[in-house]
Amino acid sequence: MEEKTYRTLVKTISWRFIGTLDTMVIAFLITGSLKMAASIGTIELFTKMVLYYIHERAWNGISFGKVKQTGSDYQI
């Protein structure tokens, strides 16, 4: 089953917030600066969101590891 574009977008946003919190915690532990951690997290939030979206859409177009559905795969 192929994913709709909006599903990929929602997954991108939700995963990015989790990843950004992780990055900010690590940046704070390394730098000891909340301001620096927030700056790193903010930049990383947008760059990685774009990269993840492109990555997901590219993988959605690749048949590797996918199973073709047959008529008998119908489920309610």
MIDREN-129535 format. One record per residue: x, y, z of N, C-alpha, C in turn; residue in three letters. Coordinates in nm, 3 decimals, decimal comma, m for minus. Example, Ala and Ser with C-alpha at 12.3 -4.5 7.8 and 13.67 -1.06 7.14 Angstrom:
BEGIN
+---------+---------+---------+---------+---------+---------+---------+---------+---------+------+
:     n.X :     n.Y :     n.Z :    ca.X :    ca.Y :    ca.Z :     c.X :     c.Y :     c.Z : resn :
+---------+---------+---------+---------+---------+---------+---------+---------+---------+------+
:   1,319 :  m0,569 :   0,780 :   1,230 :  m0,450 :   0,780 :   1,320 :  m0,330 :   0,780 :  ALA :
:   1,285 :  m0,225 :   0,708 :   1,367 :  m0,106 :   0,714 :   1,290 :   0,003 :   0,787 :  SER :
+---------+---------+---------+---------+---------+---------+---------+---------+---------+------+
This chain:
BEGIN
+---------+---------+---------+---------+---------+---------+---------+---------+---------+------+
:     n.X :     n.Y :     n.Z :    ca.X :    ca.Y :    ca.Z :     c.X :     c.Y :     c.Z : resn :
+---------+---------+---------+---------+---------+---------+---------+---------+---------+------+
:   0,085 :  m0,116 :   0,000 :   0,000 :   0,000 :   0,000 :   0,091 :   0,124 :   0,000 :  MET :
:   0,059 :   0,217 :  m0,083 :   0,138 :   0,339 :  m0,094 :   0,087 :   0,444 :   0,004 :  GLU :
:   0,181 :   0,517 :   0,063 :   0,144 :   0,623 :   0,157 :   0,101 :   0,748 :   0,083 :  GLU :
:   0,004 :   0,816 :   0,139 :  m0,036 :   0,947 :   0,088 :   0,067 :   1,050 :   0,131 :  LYS :
:   0,081 :   1,157 :   0,056 :   0,178 :   1,261 :   0,087 :   0,154 :   1,322 :   0,224 :  THR :
:   0,028 :   1,345 :   0,262 :   0,000 :   1,408 :   0,391 :   0,040 :   1,317 :   0,507 :  TYR :
:   0,033 :   1,186 :   0,490 :   0,078 :   1,093 :   0,595 :   0,228 :   1,108 :   0,617 :  ARG :
:   0,302 :   1,116 :   0,508 :   0,446 :   1,136 :   0,519 :   0,477 :   1,268 :   0,587 :  THR :
:   0,402 :   1,371 :   0,556 :   0,423 :   1,502 :   0,617 :   0,397 :   1,498 :   0,767 :  LEU :
:   0,290 :   1,434 :   0,812 :   0,259 :   1,424 :   0,954 :   0,365 :   1,342 :   1,027 :  VAL :
:   0,410 :   1,232 :   0,966 :   0,516 :   1,152 :   1,024 :   0,645 :   1,233 :   1,035 :  LYS :
:   0,673 :   1,312 :   0,934 :   0,792 :   1,397 :   0,933 :   0,789 :   1,493 :   1,051 :  THR :
:   0,679 :   1,561 :   1,071 :   0,667 :   1,661 :   1,177 :   0,676 :   1,596 :   1,315 :  ILE :
:   0,603 :   1,488 :   1,336 :   0,603 :   1,425 :   1,468 :   0,741 :   1,369 :   1,503 :  SER :
:   0,806 :   1,303 :   1,409 :   0,939 :   1,249 :   1,435 :   1,040 :   1,361 :   1,457 :  TRP :
:   1,027 :   1,469 :   1,384 :   1,123 :   1,578 :   1,395 :   1,118 :   1,644 :   1,533 :  ARG :
:   0,999 :   1,659 :   1,590 :   0,989 :   1,717 :   1,723 :   1,059 :   1,628 :   1,826 :  PHE :
:   1,041 :   1,497 :   1,815 :   1,109 :   1,405 :   1,906 :   1,261 :   1,415 :   1,887 :  ILE :
:   1,306 :   1,414 :   1,763 :   1,448 :   1,424 :   1,733 :   1,508 :   1,556 :   1,779 :  GLY :
:   1,433 :   1,664 :   1,766 :   1,483 :   1,796 :   1,805 :   1,497 :   1,805 :   1,957 :  THR :
:   1,402 :   1,750 :   2,031 :   1,416 :   1,748 :   2,176 :   1,542 :   1,672 :   2,217 :  LEU :
:   1,567 :   1,561 :   2,153 :   1,687 :   1,483 :   2,180 :   1,813 :   1,564 :   2,151 :  ASP :
:   1,815 :   1,630 :   2,037 :   1,931 :   1,713 :   2,000 :   1,953 :   1,826 :   2,099 :  THR :
:   1,845 :   1,889 :   2,142 :   1,858 :   1,999 :   2,237 :   1,912 :   1,952 :   2,372 :  MET :
:   1,867 :   1,837 :   2,418 :   1,918 :   1,782 :   2,544 :   2,067 :   1,752 :   2,532 :  VAL :
:   2,106 :   1,687 :   2,423 :   2,248 :   1,655 :   2,402 :   2,331 :   1,783 :   2,391 :  ILE :
:   2,281 :   1,881 :   2,314 :   2,354 :   2,007 :   2,298 :   2,368 :   2,078 :   2,433 :  ALA :
:   2,265 :   2,073 :   2,515 :   2,273 :   2,135 :   2,647 :   2,376 :   2,064 :   2,735 :  PHE :
:   2,376 :   1,932 :   2,732 :   2,471 :   1,855 :   2,812 :   2,615 :   1,884 :   2,769 :  LEU :
:   2,637 :   1,904 :   2,641 :   2,772 :   1,930 :   2,590 :   2,814 :   2,075 :   2,615 :  ILE :
:   2,724 :   2,170 :   2,586 :   2,762 :   2,311 :   2,595 :   2,732 :   2,374 :   2,730 :  THR :
:   2,633 :   2,322 :   2,802 :   2,592 :   2,382 :   2,927 :   2,512 :   2,510 :   2,909 :  GLY :
:   2,478 :   2,540 :   2,783 :   2,407 :   2,664 :   2,752 :   2,269 :   2,633 :   2,694 :  SER :
:   2,165 :   2,680 :   2,762 :   2,030 :   2,660 :   2,712 :   2,008 :   2,737 :   2,581 :  LEU :
:   2,066 :   2,856 :   2,572 :   2,052 :   2,937 :   2,451 :   2,117 :   2,867 :   2,331 :  LYS :
:   2,237 :   2,813 :   2,350 :   2,305 :   2,741 :   2,242 :   2,228 :   2,615 :   2,203 :  MET :
:   2,177 :   2,543 :   2,302 :   2,099 :   2,421 :   2,275 :   1,974 :   2,453 :   2,195 :  ALA :
:   1,906 :   2,563 :   2,229 :   1,786 :   2,604 :   2,156 :   1,820 :   2,646 :   2,014 :  ALA :
:   1,932 :   2,715 :   1,997 :   1,974 :   2,757 :   1,863 :   2,004 :   2,637 :   1,774 :  SER :
:   2,079 :   2,542 :   1,827 :   2,112 :   2,421 :   1,752 :   1,984 :   2,344 :   1,719 :  ILE :
:   1,896 :   2,329 :   1,817 :   1,770 :   2,257 :   1,796 :   1,681 :   2,322 :   1,692 :  GLY :
:   1,676 :   2,454 :   1,691 :   1,592 :   2,526 :   1,595 :   1,641 :   2,507 :   1,452 :  THR :
:   1,770 :   2,522 :   1,432 :   1,828 :   2,503 :   1,299 :   1,806 :   2,359 :   1,252 :  ILE :
:   1,835 :   2,266 :   1,341 :   1,825 :   2,124 :   1,310 :   1,680 :   2,083 :   1,282 :  GLU :
:   1,585 :   2,146 :   1,349 :   1,444 :   2,114 :   1,328 :   1,404 :   2,127 :   1,181 :  LEU :
:   1,441 :   2,238 :   1,120 :   1,399 :   2,263 :   0,982 :   1,481 :   2,185 :   0,880 :  PHE :
:   1,613 :   2,180 :   0,898 :   1,695 :   2,110 :   0,799 :   1,664 :   1,962 :   0,795 :  THR :
:   1,650 :   1,900 :   0,911 :   1,625 :   1,756 :   0,914 :   1,481 :   1,721 :   0,875 :  LYS :
:   1,387 :   1,812 :   0,895 :   1,250 :   1,787 :   0,852 :   1,244 :   1,776 :   0,700 :  MET :
:   1,312 :   1,866 :   0,633 :   1,316 :   1,863 :   0,487 :   1,385 :   1,736 :   0,438 :  VAL :
:   1,499 :   1,704 :   0,498 :   1,572 :   1,584 :   0,457 :   1,492 :   1,456 :   0,482 :  LEU :
:   1,422 :   1,448 :   0,595 :   1,342 :   1,330 :   0,626 :   1,227 :   1,314 :   0,526 :  TYR :
:   1,160 :   1,424 :   0,496 :   1,048 :   1,419 :   0,401 :   1,096 :   1,366 :   0,265 :  TYR :
:   1,206 :   1,420 :   0,217 :   1,261 :   1,375 :   0,088 :   1,299 :   1,228 :   0,095 :  ILE :
:   1,360 :   1,188 :   0,205 :   1,400 :   1,048 :   0,225 :   1,279 :   0,954 :   0,224 :  HIS :
:   1,175 :   0,990 :   0,296 :   1,054 :   0,908 :   0,302 :   0,987 :   0,894 :   0,166 :  GLU :
:   0,975 :   1,006 :   0,094 :   0,911 :   1,001 :  m0,038 :   0,993 :   0,917 :  m0,135 :  ARG :
:   1,125 :   0,928 :  m0,126 :   1,211 :   0,847 :  m0,214 :   1,192 :   0,699 :  m0,184 :  ALA :
:   1,192 :   0,661 :  m0,057 :   1,173 :   0,521 :  m0,021 :   1,033 :   0,472 :  m0,055 :  TRP :
:   0,935 :   0,558 :  m0,052 :   0,799 :   0,518 :  m0,089 :   0,792 :   0,477 :  m0,236 :  ASN :
:   0,879 :   0,534 :  m0,318 :   0,880 :   0,502 :  m0,460 :   0,964 :   0,381 :  m0,497 :  GLY :
:   1,034 :   0,323 :  m0,400 :   1,120 :   0,207 :  m0,426 :   1,045 :   0,081 :  m0,386 :  ILE :
:   1,049 :  m0,020 :  m0,471 :   0,973 :  m0,143 :  m0,443 :   1,048 :  m0,239 :  m0,350 :  SER :
:   1,173 :  m0,213 :  m0,318 :   1,253 :  m0,300 :  m0,233 :   1,183 :  m0,326 :  m0,100 :  PHE :
:   1,160 :  m0,454 :  m0,068 :   1,099 :  m0,491 :   0,059 :   0,948 :  m0,479 :   0,065 :  GLY :
:   0,884 :  m0,441 :  m0,043 :   0,738 :  m0,430 :  m0,046 :   0,680 :  m0,558 :  m0,104 :  LYS :
:   0,560 :  m0,590 :  m0,059 :   0,490 :  m0,707 :  m0,110 :   0,371 :  m0,656 :  m0,190 :  VAL :
:   0,358 :  m0,706 :  m0,313 :   0,244 :  m0,667 :  m0,395 :   0,117 :  m0,729 :  m0,338 :  LYS :
:   0,012 :  m0,648 :  m0,330 :  m0,116 :  m0,698 :  m0,283 :  m0,187 :  m0,769 :  m0,398 :  GLN :
:  m0,252 :  m0,878 :  m0,364 :  m0,332 :  m0,951 :  m0,461 :  m0,478 :  m0,931 :  m0,427 :  THR :
:  m0,565 :  m0,974 :  m0,513 :  m0,708 :  m0,962 :  m0,490 :  m0,753 :  m1,030 :  m0,363 :  GLY :
:  m0,680 :  m1,134 :  m0,320 :  m0,719 :  m1,208 :  m0,200 :  m0,672 :  m1,139 :  m0,071 :  SER :
:  m0,602 :  m1,026 :  m0,083 :  m0,553 :  m0,954 :   0,034 :  m0,658 :  m0,859 :   0,092 :  ASP :
:  m0,777 :  m0,859 :   0,039 :  m0,881 :  m0,766 :   0,083 :  m0,917 :  m0,790 :   0,228 :  TYR :
:  m0,918 :  m0,682 :   0,307 :  m0,954 :  m0,692 :   0,449 :  m1,056 :  m0,585 :   0,482 :  GLN :
:  m1,136 :  m0,613 :   0,581 :  m1,235 :  m0,514 :   0,628 :  m1,182 :  m0,450 :   0,752 :  ILE :
+---------+---------+---------+---------+---------+---------+---------+---------+---------+------+
